[in-house]
Structure formats: structure tokens, C-alpha cells
Amino acid sequence: MTSTGPSLATLRKLAMKKYRERERLYLLEGAAAVIDALAQGVDPVVVLHDDRAHQPGADARALALATERGAAIREVARSDLRRISGLTTAPPVAAVLPIPENPSPSHPPAGPLTLACDRIGDPGNLGALIRAAAFYGVEEVWLGEGTVDPFNPKVLRGAMGSQLALRLCRGVDLPAAVRRASETGARVCAAEADGDPGVRPAERSGPPVVLLLGNEPAGLSPDLLNLAAERVAIERRGPVDSLNVAIAGAILLDRFLAVRPRERR
């Protein structure tokens, strides 16, 4: 490391999982995501920017907040930031953040609903699911073995900083975690095309829900399906026969967690 963080060569390698795991670092891109991270008290290893960030706007605000928080700041050439990012047009501001410790699944499950992802391989879908989970106030997401790394750059772009708002349990043995959740009284609900579209919402005073979402082409593994007490679905009303897992997951989160009129004050 230099006095202002890892070398450019190291930063370029953070796009690959093995180097993220070795360095215990990941790259968060864009002023909005960096501002959110700083606002939540995350201490960046370094905040990177190019000359565009000096112009008035969100990028300059991100730098000002980073300076106020005492973060290390490093200006790099646009070409270097582009190589670090991997995007043709990289955002003017990015932050190098430490990968947090990997928490164990909470038992009993945390909050009214826990999202459990089984072998979700598309980074954009996982990022969108993490963002939807944070939007609906989910406290914890279980990422089963075979699910894409949540610190993959494409996941982070889809999550837009929302990975900081919840606990991401990575590499979870889902059958074991779900079995234990069921034993502690949780409602285990599997999203299935032939499930029941009459979703019963999670109740504030009722048992927590564990919502299982599976790999798009393959669906949930048989081991997980066998552990589900309920199978839930979204009723099809048009000619398209399926939704991607991110859209389906967001709809189901709404049906389980949306505030009903009688709950509003």
C-alpha cells in the first residue's frame, strides 16, 4: 500500500473475486453510493477521483463529505480510473472499502422476513434483489453456496450501495440454516411457479418468514423445497410465462411486507 491506499495494479485486480478475498477490499463506484457509505459511518481505505469531480455537483459533494470525515483521498487520471472500474465511462468518484466480516445466519431469523438466495448466478439480479430487500426493510439476506459474490462489481452497481444497509451472510449452507429456522418457528416459504398466489403477509407479531428464491433456469434445489411449509407464486395474467428472479422477488417482498392501510397511523 501507498500512503493513500493500495497500488493501481492492486485496485485493477479487485474486479476478480480471488483478489477481493485476498485483499479483503472492494470497489464502490459512483457519488451516490460513496455518499451513502460515508453517511452510514463506513471508513473507506481511500476515496478515488479524477479531475471531473472538481466540478460542482454530487461528485464534489462526495469529496467534501469524505474530507469532512477524514478519509484518505487520492486523485488519479481518468484513464486509470477507467481501468480500475472496468467501465468504458467510469464514474468520477469511487471508494475502496473493506469487505466486512461474514456474519452467521441469525436464529431465530432477524426481523419479519429473511431473504434466502439459492444459487443465484446473475450479478444484476442479485444486486437488484439486495436493493429491493433493503427498500422493504429486510435486515438479513442469506446467500447460499453457489450464489454470486455480493461484492462483484456488477452486483454492487445493481445494489447501488444498499448492501451496506443489511447483513449479508455469504456462503450459507441453506438447507441447514433453513432447517434450523423452521425448528425455531419460522414460516419457510418457497417461491415456485406452481405455488399459491394467495400470499399471506408477514405479521409484526407473528413468526418470521424465510423467503426462498432460486436459480432462474433450475429453480430451488429439492432439498430446500422439501423444507418449505408454503409454496408461493405470482399469478400470471398475460402471455409472458415467467419473470426474472429480481422482479419476482421484489413483488413477493411487497406482498409479504408492504404496509397495509390498517397498519398506517
FIFIRO-513013 format. One record per residue (C-alpha): residue number from 1; x, y, z; residue in one letter. Coordinates in Angstrom, 1 decimal, padded with zeros to 4 digits. Layout:
REC   guro       c1       c2       c3   tikol
REC    NUM        X        Y        Z       a
...
This chain:
REC   guro       c1       c2       c3   tikol
REC      1    000.0    000.0    000.0       m
REC      2    000.9    003.6   -000.6       t
REC      3    000.2    006.4    001.9       s
REC      4   -003.1    006.8    000.0       t
REC      5   -004.2    003.2   -000.3       g
REC      6   -003.4    000.2   -002.5       p
REC      7   -001.4    000.5   -005.7       s
REC      8   -003.2    001.0   -009.0       l
REC      9   -002.2   -002.6   -010.0       a
REC     10   -003.9   -003.9   -006.9       t
REC     11   -007.0   -001.8   -007.5       l
REC     12   -007.4   -003.1   -011.0       r
REC     13   -007.4   -006.6   -009.7       k
REC     14   -010.4   -006.0   -007.4       l
REC     15   -012.7   -006.9   -010.2       a
REC     16   -011.7   -010.5   -009.6       m
REC     17   -013.1   -012.4   -006.6       k
REC     18   -009.8   -014.1   -005.6       k
REC     19   -008.1   -010.7   -005.3       y
REC     20   -011.0   -009.2   -003.4       r
REC     21   -010.8   -012.1   -001.0       e
REC     22   -007.0   -011.8   -000.7       r
REC     23   -007.0   -008.1   -000.1       e
REC     24   -010.3   -008.0    001.8       r
REC     25   -011.3   -004.9   -000.2       l
REC     26   -013.9   -004.0   -002.8       y
REC     27   -014.6   -001.0   -005.1       l
REC     28   -017.8    001.0   -004.6       l
REC     29   -018.4    003.3   -007.6       e
REC     30   -020.4    006.5   -008.0       g
REC     31   -021.0    009.6   -005.9       a
REC     32   -024.4    008.5   -004.6       a
REC     33   -023.1    005.1   -003.3       a
REC     34   -020.0    006.7   -001.8       v
REC     35   -022.1    009.4    000.0       i
REC     36   -024.4    006.7    001.4       d
REC     37   -021.4    004.7    002.6       a
REC     38   -019.9    007.7    004.4       l
REC     39   -023.3    008.7    005.8       a
REC     40   -023.6    005.2    007.3       q
REC     41   -020.2    005.5    009.0       g
REC     42   -018.2    003.3    006.8       v
REC     43   -014.5    004.2    006.8       d
REC     44   -013.1    003.9    003.3       p
REC     45   -009.5    002.8    002.8       v
REC     46   -009.3    005.5    000.2       v
REC     47   -011.7    007.6   -001.9       v
REC     48   -010.5    007.9   -005.6       l
REC     49   -011.5    010.6   -008.0       h
REC     50   -010.4    012.1   -011.3       d
REC     51   -010.5    015.8   -012.4       d
REC     52   -014.2    015.7   -013.2       r
REC     53   -015.0    015.5   -009.5       a
REC     54   -013.9    019.1   -009.1       h
REC     55   -017.0    020.4   -010.9       q
REC     56   -019.9    021.4   -008.8       p
REC     57   -022.4    018.5   -008.2       g
REC     58   -022.7    015.2   -006.5       a
REC     59   -019.1    014.2   -007.1       d
REC     60   -017.8    017.3   -005.4       a
REC     61   -020.2    016.8   -002.5       r
REC     62   -018.9    013.2   -002.1       a
REC     63   -015.3    014.5   -001.9       l
REC     64   -016.3    017.2    000.5       a
REC     65   -018.0    014.7    002.8       l
REC     66   -015.0    012.4    002.6       a
REC     67   -012.7    015.2    003.5       t
REC     68   -015.0    016.1    006.4       e
REC     69   -014.9    012.5    007.6       r
REC     70   -011.1    012.5    007.5       g
REC     71   -011.0    009.8    004.7       a
REC     72   -007.9    009.4    002.6       a
REC     73   -008.4    010.9   -000.8       i
REC     74   -006.4    010.2   -004.0       r
REC     75   -006.7    011.8   -007.4       e
REC     76   -006.0    009.6   -010.4       v
REC     77   -006.0    010.1   -014.1       a
REC     78   -009.3    009.4   -015.9       r
REC     79   -007.6    006.5   -017.8       s
REC     80   -006.5    004.9   -014.5       d
REC     81   -010.0    005.2   -013.0       l
REC     82   -011.4    003.7   -016.2       r
REC     83   -009.1    000.7   -015.9       r
REC     84   -009.8    000.3   -012.2       i
REC     85   -013.6    000.4   -012.9       s
REC     86   -013.7   -001.7   -016.0       g
REC     87   -016.4    000.5   -017.4       l
REC     88   -016.0    002.5   -020.7       t
REC     89   -017.1    005.6   -018.8       t
REC     90   -016.2    005.3   -015.2       a
REC     91   -017.9    007.4   -012.6       p
REC     92   -015.7    010.3   -011.4       p
REC     93   -015.7    009.1   -007.8       v
REC     94   -015.2    005.7   -006.2       a
REC     95   -014.3    004.3   -002.8       a
REC     96   -012.2    001.4   -001.8       v
REC     97   -014.0   -000.2    001.2       l
REC     98   -013.1   -003.1    003.5       p
REC     99   -015.1   -006.3    003.0       i
REC    100   -017.0   -006.8    006.3       p
REC    101   -016.8   -009.9    008.4       e
REC    102   -019.1   -012.6    007.2       n
REC    103   -021.9   -013.0    009.7       p
REC    104   -023.6   -016.2    010.6       s
REC    105   -027.4   -016.5    009.9       p
REC    106   -029.4   -015.3    012.8       s
REC    107   -031.5   -017.8    014.7       h
REC    108   -034.3   -017.1    015.2       p
REC    109   -034.3   -015.2    011.9       p
REC    110   -033.9   -011.4    012.2       a
REC    111   -036.9   -009.2    011.6       g
REC    112   -040.2   -010.1    010.0       p
REC    113   -038.6   -011.6    006.9       l
REC    114   -035.3   -013.1    005.8       t
REC    115   -034.4   -013.5    002.1       l
REC    116   -032.6   -016.7    001.2       a
REC    117   -031.0   -016.9   -002.2       c
REC    118   -030.2   -020.3   -003.7       d
REC    119   -027.6   -020.4   -006.4       r
REC    120   -028.5   -017.1   -008.0       i
REC    121   -025.8   -016.6   -010.6       g
REC    122   -026.7   -013.4   -012.4       d
REC    123   -025.0   -010.4   -010.8       p
REC    124   -027.5   -007.8   -011.9       g
REC    125   -030.4   -009.9   -010.5       n
REC    126   -028.6   -010.3   -007.1       l
REC    127   -027.9   -006.6   -006.9       g
REC    128   -031.5   -005.7   -007.6       a
REC    129   -032.7   -008.2   -005.0       l
REC    130   -030.4   -006.8   -002.4       i
REC    131   -031.6   -003.3   -003.2       r
REC    132   -035.3   -004.4   -003.0       a
REC    133   -034.6   -006.2    000.3       a
REC    134   -033.1   -003.0    001.8       a
REC    135   -036.0   -000.9    000.4       f
REC    136   -038.5   -003.1    002.2       y
REC    137   -036.6   -003.1    005.5       g
REC    138   -035.2   -006.7    005.4       v
REC    139   -032.4   -006.9    007.9       e
REC    140   -030.6   -010.0    006.7       e
REC    141   -030.1   -011.9    003.4       v
REC    142   -028.7   -015.4    003.3       w
REC    143   -026.6   -016.1    000.2       l
REC    144   -026.4   -019.8   -000.4       g
REC    145   -023.4   -021.7   -001.7       e
REC    146   -023.2   -021.2   -005.5       g
REC    147   -024.7   -017.7   -005.3       t
REC    148   -022.6   -014.9   -007.0       v
REC    149   -020.3   -012.9   -004.7       d
REC    150   -022.2   -009.8   -003.4       p
REC    151   -019.0   -007.7   -003.9       f
REC    152   -018.8   -008.5   -007.6       n
REC    153   -018.8   -005.1   -009.4       p
REC    154   -022.0   -005.8   -011.3       k
REC    155   -023.8   -006.8   -008.1       v
REC    156   -022.7   -003.6   -006.5       l
REC    157   -023.9   -001.5   -009.4       r
REC    158   -027.3   -003.1   -009.1       g
REC    159   -027.4   -002.7   -005.3       a
REC    160   -026.4    000.9   -005.5       m
REC    161   -024.9    001.0   -002.0       g
REC    162   -027.9   -000.9   -000.4       s
REC    163   -025.6   -003.8    000.6       q
REC    164   -024.5   -001.5    003.4       l
REC    165   -028.0   -001.4    004.9       a
REC    166   -028.4   -005.0    005.8       l
REC    167   -026.5   -008.1    006.9       r
REC    168   -025.2   -010.3    004.0       l
REC    169   -024.5   -013.8    005.2       c
REC    170   -022.3   -015.4    002.5       r
REC    171   -021.7   -019.0    001.5       g
REC    172   -024.5   -020.2    003.7       v
REC    173   -025.4   -023.9    004.0       d
REC    174   -029.0   -023.1    003.2       l
REC    175   -030.6   -026.5    004.0       p
REC    176   -029.0   -026.4    007.4       a
REC    177   -029.9   -022.7    008.1       a
REC    178   -033.5   -023.2    006.8       v
REC    179   -034.0   -026.3    008.8       r
REC    180   -032.8   -024.6    012.0       r
REC    181   -035.1   -021.6    011.2       a
REC    182   -038.1   -023.9    010.8       s
REC    183   -037.2   -025.5    014.2       e
REC    184   -037.3   -022.1    015.8       t
REC    185   -040.8   -021.4    014.5       g
REC    186   -040.2   -019.5    011.2       a
REC    187   -042.5   -019.8    008.2       r
REC    188   -040.4   -021.2    005.4       v
REC    189   -041.9   -020.0    002.1       c
REC    190   -040.5   -021.2   -001.3       a
REC    191   -041.1   -019.1   -004.5       a
REC    192   -042.4   -021.6   -007.1       e
REC    193   -044.1   -021.2   -010.4       a
REC    194   -046.9   -023.6   -009.4       d
REC    195   -047.2   -022.2   -005.8       g
REC    196   -050.2   -020.4   -004.2       d
REC    197   -050.7   -016.8   -005.4       p
REC    198   -052.6   -016.0   -002.2       g
REC    199   -049.6   -014.8   -000.2       v
REC    200   -050.3   -014.4    003.5       r
REC    201   -048.4   -011.3    004.6       p
REC    202   -045.8   -011.5    007.4       a
REC    203   -047.3   -010.3    010.6       e
REC    204   -045.5   -008.0    013.0       r
REC    205   -046.4   -010.1    016.0       s
REC    206   -046.3   -013.4    014.1       g
REC    207   -043.5   -015.8    013.2       p
REC    208   -040.7   -014.6    011.0       p
REC    209   -040.7   -015.6    007.3       v
REC    210   -037.8   -017.1    005.4       v
REC    211   -038.5   -016.5    001.7       l
REC    212   -036.6   -018.8   -000.6       l
REC    213   -035.7   -017.7   -004.1       l
REC    214   -033.9   -020.0   -006.5       g
REC    215   -031.7   -020.1   -009.6       n
REC    216   -033.7   -018.9   -012.7       e
REC    217   -033.3   -021.8   -015.0       p
REC    218   -033.2   -024.5   -012.4       a
REC    219   -035.4   -023.2   -009.6       g
REC    220   -034.9   -024.1   -006.0       l
REC    221   -033.0   -027.2   -005.0       s
REC    222   -035.1   -030.2   -004.0       p
REC    223   -033.6   -030.2   -000.5       d
REC    224   -034.9   -026.6    000.1       l
REC    225   -038.3   -027.3   -001.5       l
REC    226   -038.8   -030.2    000.9       n
REC    227   -038.2   -027.9    003.8       l
REC    228   -040.8   -025.3    002.8       a
REC    229   -044.1   -025.3    004.6       a
REC    230   -045.6   -023.0    002.0       e
REC    231   -045.1   -022.5   -001.8       r
REC    232   -045.9   -019.1   -003.1       v
REC    233   -046.3   -017.7   -006.6       a
REC    234   -047.2   -014.7   -008.7       i
REC    235   -050.3   -015.2   -010.8       e
REC    236   -049.7   -014.8   -014.5       r
REC    237   -052.2   -012.6   -016.3       r
REC    238   -050.6   -012.1   -019.7       g
REC    239   -048.8   -014.1   -022.4       p
REC    240   -045.3   -013.9   -020.8       v
REC    241   -044.8   -017.1   -018.9       d
REC    242   -042.2   -016.0   -016.3       s
REC    243   -040.4   -013.2   -014.5       l
REC    244   -036.7   -012.9   -013.7       n
REC    245   -035.9   -013.6   -010.1       v
REC    246   -035.2   -010.0   -009.3       a
REC    247   -038.7   -008.8   -010.4       i
REC    248   -040.4   -011.8   -008.9       a
REC    249   -038.5   -011.4   -005.6       g
REC    250   -039.4   -007.7   -005.4       a
REC    251   -043.1   -008.4   -006.0       i
REC    252   -043.1   -011.1   -003.3       l
REC    253   -041.3   -008.8   -000.8       l
REC    254   -044.1   -006.3   -001.4       d
REC    255   -046.8   -008.9   -000.8       r
REC    256   -045.2   -010.1    002.4       f
REC    257   -044.0   -006.8    003.8       l
REC    258   -046.0   -003.8    002.3       a
REC    259   -047.7   -001.7    004.9       v
REC    260   -051.5   -002.3    004.7       r
REC    261   -053.9    000.5    005.1       p
REC    262   -055.0   -000.7    008.6       r
REC    263   -051.3   -000.6    009.7       e
REC    264   -050.9    003.1    008.8       r
REC    265   -051.2    005.7    011.5       r
